[in-house]
Amino acid sequence: MRKEIAPELYNYNKFPGPEFRQVGTKIVAEQLEFEMVENQKNAFDVTAFNQRFSEILTKYDYLVGDWGNEQLRLRGFYKDERQVDNAAKISRLEDYLLEYCNYGCAYFVLENPEPKKASFDKKTRKKRDSEPKQRFKQKKRQPKKVEMSEPKKKAKERRFDQKEQANNRHFVIRWK
């Protein structure tokens, strides 16, 4: 009794992104453009790519899409020149396909010629955010002398008296 839904109506993103179209080996949207590097077993499907694409993927130099269980999975990779983790570099693509993808799965690789940070991405920080901040400046402060009101003075004196009384015992310990 499963309800059949047309694949065009699937939308995995809560906030759908730009509408892509394929023009030869280029994948084009309003402000984005990707170049098809590899398309193993005709894996690229514009409809599925539109459904799965998220703005966070624009920070990567390469996008890899692989099919497993009739679902498209997108993963980003950086160029080898970048200072990032080795597993996130495009030279490790074969390892990714062997380790995380189904054996012999259909996949595609898109190159992003102009990677840019997503507006909401908190992991990638600007250079000024990564510099150490000086939180405290060493200044010698002189304590301010504040006049206490009479009720506050009396309350403070009472607390002192109570502490002194706590030190004086009200009982005698007898030894047998």
Secondary structure per residue as TSV (DSSP state, phi and psi in degrees):
chain	resnum	aa	ss	phi	psi
A	1	M	-	360.0	29.2
A	2	R	-	-75.9	135.1
A	3	K	-	-79.6	126.4
A	4	E	-	-82.7	130.2
A	5	I	-	-122.1	134.1
A	6	A	-	-65.7	140.8
A	7	P	G	-58.8	-26.7
A	8	E	G	-66.6	-22.6
A	9	L	G	-88.8	-10.1
A	10	Y	-	-66.8	135.1
A	11	N	-	-145.7	109.5
A	12	Y	-	-84.0	-18.2
A	13	N	-	-89.8	136.9
A	14	K	S	-68.3	-36.8
A	15	F	S	-119.4	95.5
A	16	P	-	-60.1	143.1
A	17	G	-	-91.1	-153.7
A	18	P	-	-70.1	158.2
A	19	E	-	-90.5	114.8
A	20	F	-	-93.0	155.3
A	21	R	E	-144.4	151.7
A	22	Q	E	-100.0	127.4
A	23	V	E	-125.3	96.0
A	24	G	T	66.2	-119.2
A	25	T	T	-98.6	5.4
A	26	K	E	-103.1	142.1
A	27	I	E	-111.6	118.3
A	28	V	E	-122.8	140.3
A	29	A	-	-132.5	-169.9
A	30	E	S	-55.4	-56.6
A	31	Q	S	-116.2	0.4
A	32	L	-	-117.7	148.8
A	33	E	E	-146.8	129.9
A	34	F	E	-121.0	148.7
A	35	E	E	-109.1	128.8
A	36	M	E	-74.5	118.5
A	37	V	E	-93.6	-43.8
A	38	E	E	-147.3	140.6
A	39	N	E	-136.8	83.5
A	40	Q	E	-76.0	124.3
A	41	K	T	59.1	38.1
A	42	N	T	48.9	51.3
A	43	A	-	-77.6	-26.2
A	44	F	-	-74.0	127.2
A	45	D	-	-131.3	118.7
A	46	V	H	-61.3	-41.4
A	47	T	H	-62.4	-48.3
A	48	A	H	-65.6	-37.0
A	49	F	H	-64.2	-41.8
A	50	N	H	-60.4	-38.2
A	51	Q	H	-72.1	-34.2
A	52	R	H	-95.1	-19.4
A	53	F	-	-67.4	139.6
A	54	S	-	-131.9	152.1
A	55	E	G	-62.2	-24.7
A	56	I	G	-64.0	-23.1
A	57	L	G	-75.3	-9.5
A	58	T	G	-72.6	-12.0
A	59	K	G	-80.3	-13.1
A	60	Y	S	-89.7	152.0
A	61	D	S	-79.3	-29.4
A	62	Y	E	-133.9	143.3
A	63	L	E	-116.6	132.1
A	64	V	E	-117.2	128.3
A	65	G	E	-116.9	129.5
A	66	D	E	-130.0	150.4
A	67	W	E	-102.2	131.1
A	68	G	E	-149.8	130.5
A	69	N	T	54.6	40.0
A	70	E	T	60.6	25.2
A	71	Q	E	-126.1	142.2
A	72	L	E	-90.0	132.0
A	73	R	E	-116.9	130.1
A	74	L	E	-108.6	138.4
A	75	R	E	-140.9	142.8
A	76	G	E	-102.5	147.0
A	77	F	E	-133.9	154.0
A	78	Y	B	-103.8	163.7
A	79	K	-	-67.8	159.1
A	80	D	T	-68.0	-23.5
A	81	E	T	-73.2	-20.2
A	82	R	S	-71.4	151.1
A	83	Q	S	-90.0	79.1
A	84	V	S	-135.3	176.5
A	85	D	-	-58.8	142.3
A	86	N	G	-58.9	-34.6
A	87	A	G	-67.6	-19.5
A	88	A	G	-94.6	4.9
A	89	K	B	-92.9	150.1
A	90	I	G	-65.7	-23.2
A	91	S	G	-66.2	-16.8
A	92	R	G	-95.6	16.3
A	93	L	H	-60.3	-44.4
A	94	E	H	-60.7	-40.4
A	95	D	H	-63.4	-41.6
A	96	Y	H	-62.0	-45.5
A	97	L	H	-64.0	-37.6
A	98	L	H	-76.1	-36.3
A	99	E	H	-82.8	-43.3
A	100	Y	H	-109.5	-13.4
A	101	C	S	-107.4	159.2
A	102	N	-	-64.5	146.4
A	103	Y	T	-62.7	127.1
A	104	G	T	71.6	21.8
A	105	C	-	-71.1	158.7
A	106	A	-	-79.7	135.8
A	107	Y	E	-148.5	163.6
A	108	F	E	-139.9	157.3
A	109	V	E	-127.9	126.1
A	110	L	E	-114.3	139.3
A	111	E	E	-101.5	134.0
A	112	N	-	-102.3	104.9
A	113	P	S	-69.2	-24.9
A	114	E	S	-129.4	77.8
A	115	P	-	-67.3	142.1
A	116	K	-	-144.6	153.3
A	117	K	-	-73.7	144.3
A	118	A	-	-75.0	150.3
A	119	S	T	-65.9	-27.3
A	120	F	T	-104.0	5.7
A	121	D	-	-76.2	115.2
A	122	K	S	-91.7	-18.7
A	123	K	S	-72.1	-40.7
A	124	T	S	-86.0	120.0
A	125	R	-	-112.2	157.3
A	126	K	-	-73.1	162.9
A	127	K	H	-61.2	-39.5
A	128	R	H	-67.4	-25.6
A	129	D	H	-74.5	-25.6
A	130	S	H	-85.0	-14.2
A	131	E	S	-73.1	144.6
A	132	P	-	-66.2	139.1
A	133	K	-	-95.8	146.1
A	134	Q	-	-90.9	108.6
A	135	R	-	-84.2	-38.8
A	136	F	-	-125.3	136.8
A	137	K	-	-102.5	136.9
A	138	Q	-	-80.2	109.5
A	139	K	-	-130.7	143.2
A	140	K	-	-87.8	120.8
A	141	R	-	-104.2	141.6
A	142	Q	-	-103.6	132.4
A	143	P	-	-63.9	141.9
A	144	K	-	-80.9	139.8
A	145	K	-	-95.8	116.3
A	146	V	-	-115.1	131.9
A	147	E	-	-76.6	128.1
A	148	M	-	-90.5	148.6
A	149	S	-	-75.6	163.8
A	150	E	H	-59.6	-44.5
A	151	P	H	-63.3	-34.4
A	152	K	H	-70.5	-37.6
A	153	K	H	-63.3	-43.5
A	154	K	H	-65.2	-38.9
A	155	A	H	-65.4	-39.8
A	156	K	H	-65.5	-41.1
A	157	E	H	-63.6	-39.1
A	158	R	H	-63.0	-39.9
A	159	R	H	-64.1	-40.3
A	160	F	H	-62.5	-44.2
A	161	D	H	-61.7	-40.4
A	162	Q	H	-65.4	-37.6
A	163	K	H	-66.6	-41.5
A	164	E	H	-64.7	-39.1
A	165	Q	H	-68.0	-32.3
A	166	A	H	-67.2	-30.5
A	167	N	H	-73.9	-29.1
A	168	N	S	-88.6	123.0
A	169	R	-	-79.5	147.8
A	170	H	S	-100.4	6.6
A	171	F	S	-139.7	165.6
A	172	V	-	-118.1	134.5
A	173	I	-	-93.6	123.2
A	174	R	-	-103.3	137.5
A	175	W	-	-103.5	138.6
A	176	K	-	-95.7	360.0
